[in-house]
Amino acid sequence: VHDARRELRSARAVVKLVRISVGPKEYARQNGALRRAGRQLSSHRDAHVLGSAFDRLLGHDPTLEEESTFRLRELLTAVGEGSGQALPLAATAALAELDAFDEGITMWPRKGRVVEINVATGFERTLRRVRRATELAADKPTADALHTLRKRAKDAREQLRTLMPLVPKRYGKLERRYTRLCSLLGEGCDQVVLARACERLGAENPALAEAVERVRGAAIARFEQIGEAALAEARTVTERSPRKIAGRLLER
C-alpha cells in the first residue's frame, strides 16, 4: 500500500509540473484518475499505521505501558488486519481508475523552451502553495491545516526528485529538507489517525474508556508537539523565493 501510494504521488507530481503544457482538460483527466486511485487505498494505509503509531507514542510516553493500553493496541491491530482482508478489492478499484491513465501521455509536448518555461512555472506554483499552506497552518495549526501542508510538501518533494538531475546540488539539498518536513508531518498525522481510532474504539468498548482517553490525550499532545517542530521546519524551507528556486531550471 505504501509503495503504491508513493508511486501515485510521484506520478501526480509530474502531471502537476506539465499542467500548463497539456492543458486544463488533459490535466484534470490525468490528475483525477491518479487522485481517485490513491483514495481507494487511503483508508487501508490509515488502518495499517495504527499499531506502529501506537508504538511510537509509547516510546515518547512510557507511562502508557499498562495492561489496558496493550489491550487497546490489540484492538487497533485487529482494525488493520480487517482492513487488509478487503485490500484486494480496493486495489482492483484503484487499477480500474488507472486503466485510462496512459492514454494521451505519448502526445504530451516534451521538448522546447516553452515546455521548459511551463515546467518551471508549474514548479513555482507548487512552491507557492507550500508557502501559503505554511502560513495558514501557522495561523491556525489544526489537524486539517497540517494535513494540507503535508500534501503540498509532498508535491514539492516529489517534483524535486523528478527535477533533481537538472539542478543536482541545489535541488538535492532542498529535497532532503522537504523529506525531513514530510516525515515530521507524517508522524503528526499518524497520531491524529490514532487519536480518532481510539475515540471510535472507546465508544465500542466502554470497559477500556479510561485507557482510550489516556492514549487519545497523549496522541493529541504528541501531535501538537510535532506540529510545532514541523511548522518551524516549514518556515525555514519556504524562506527562499519560489521564483528564484524554480528559475534555476531555466539558468542551467
PEUR-V612204 format. One record per residue. N is the residue number from 0. PSI is psi in whole degrees, -180 to 180 (* if undefined). OMEGA is omega in whole degrees, 0 to 359 (none if undefined). NEAR is the number of other C-alpha atoms within 12 Angstrom. Layout:
N PSI OMEGA NEAR
N PSI OMEGA NEAR
This chain:
0 -45 180 27
1 -46 181 18
2 -42 181 12
3 -46 180 23
4 -35 178 27
5 -44 180 23
6 -36 177 19
7 -41 178 35
8 -42 180 33
9 -43 180 29
10 -42 179 33
11 -36 180 37
12 -40 179 36
13 -44 179 35
14 -40 180 39
15 -30 177 40
16 -36 186 37
17 14 186 37
18 -35 181 31
19 -42 183 27
20 -37 184 30
21 -17 179 29
22 156 186 22
23 -38 183 16
24 -47 179 14
25 -40 178 25
26 -47 181 28
27 -38 181 21
28 -48 183 27
29 -46 181 34
30 -38 179 33
31 -41 180 25
32 -43 180 30
33 -40 180 37
34 -45 180 32
35 -37 178 28
36 -42 179 34
37 -38 180 35
38 -29 177 25
39 -26 184 30
40 -9 189 34
41 -42 182 26
42 -32 179 27
43 -37 176 30
44 -46 181 31
45 -41 181 35
46 -40 183 34
47 -18 183 30
48 -8 187 34
49 -47 182 37
50 -45 181 32
51 -35 178 24
52 -40 177 37
53 -45 182 41
54 -39 178 28
55 -37 177 24
56 -40 179 36
57 -36 179 25
58 -27 179 16
59 -19 181 21
60 82 182 19
61 -16 180 15
62 -14 179 15
63 -6 184 29
64 87 177 21
65 163 183 19
66 -42 183 14
67 -38 180 23
68 -32 176 32
69 -32 174 21
70 -38 177 26
71 -39 179 40
72 -38 178 33
73 -41 179 21
74 -39 178 28
75 -41 178 36
76 -37 178 28
77 -34 177 21
78 -43 178 28
79 -41 180 27
80 -40 178 21
81 -37 177 16
82 -38 181 25
83 -31 180 23
84 -30 181 16
85 0 185 19
86 -41 179 23
87 -37 178 16
88 -41 179 16
89 -40 179 26
90 -38 177 27
91 -41 178 17
92 -38 178 21
93 -42 179 29
94 -35 178 25
95 -37 178 18
96 -28 184 26
97 -4 184 25
98 -39 184 17
99 6 186 19
100 -41 183 28
101 -19 183 20
102 130 175 14
103 -15 184 16
104 -36 180 20
105 -17 181 10
106 -4 180 13
107 140 174 21
108 135 187 20
109 -18 186 18
110 162 175 14
111 155 182 12
112 -36 180 15
113 -42 178 17
114 -43 179 23
115 -43 179 27
116 -41 180 26
117 -39 178 29
118 -44 178 36
119 -39 178 36
120 -41 178 29
121 -39 178 35
122 -42 178 42
123 -40 179 32
124 -42 179 30
125 -45 181 38
126 -37 177 41
127 -36 179 29
128 -34 175 25
129 -45 180 40
130 -45 180 31
131 -42 178 25
132 -35 177 30
133 -44 179 38
134 -43 181 23
135 -41 180 23
136 -36 178 30
137 -36 179 24
138 -36 181 14
139 90 187 18
140 63 177 28
141 169 178 24
142 -40 181 30
143 -41 181 20
144 -41 179 26
145 -30 175 41
146 -41 177 33
147 -43 177 27
148 -40 179 44
149 -43 180 37
150 -43 179 32
151 -40 179 36
152 -36 178 45
153 -39 176 39
154 -47 181 38
155 -42 180 47
156 -46 182 38
157 -37 178 36
158 -37 176 39
159 -39 179 41
160 -34 178 30
161 -40 186 28
162 -11 187 33
163 -40 180 24
164 -22 181 16
165 -35 179 22
166 68 193 23
167 -45 186 19
168 -54 184 16
169 -44 182 23
170 -29 176 29
171 -44 179 22
172 -42 181 19
173 -37 178 34
174 -41 179 30
175 -36 178 25
176 -40 177 26
177 -34 177 37
178 -43 177 29
179 -42 179 26
180 -45 180 38
181 -36 179 37
182 -44 178 25
183 -49 181 33
184 -36 178 42
185 -44 179 31
186 -41 178 37
187 -44 179 39
188 -36 178 37
189 -36 178 38
190 -32 175 41
191 -44 177 37
192 -42 179 35
193 -46 181 44
194 -42 181 35
195 -37 177 26
196 -40 178 36
197 -40 180 42
198 -42 178 28
199 -43 181 22
200 -33 178 30
201 -37 179 27
202 -29 181 16
203 -18 184 15
204 79 183 19
205 -30 182 17
206 -21 181 16
207 16 186 27
208 -43 182 22
209 -45 179 23
210 -40 179 29
211 -45 182 36
212 -38 180 29
213 -47 181 27
214 -42 179 44
215 -46 179 34
216 -40 179 24
217 -38 179 31
218 -42 179 39
219 -42 178 29
220 -41 179 22
221 -40 176 32
222 -45 181 36
223 -39 178 27
224 -47 179 23
225 -38 180 31
226 -41 178 40
227 -44 179 27
228 -40 180 25
229 -41 180 36
230 -38 176 39
231 -42 178 23
232 -41 181 29
233 -40 179 39
234 -40 180 26
235 -44 183 20
236 -33 185 31
237 12 181 33
238 -43 185 21
239 152 182 19
240 126 176 18
241 -35 181 27
242 -42 180 22
243 -40 179 20
244 -49 180 32
245 -31 181 36
246 -19 177 27
247 -27 180 27
248 -30 183 31
249 -8 180 23
250 -15 187 14
251 * none 15
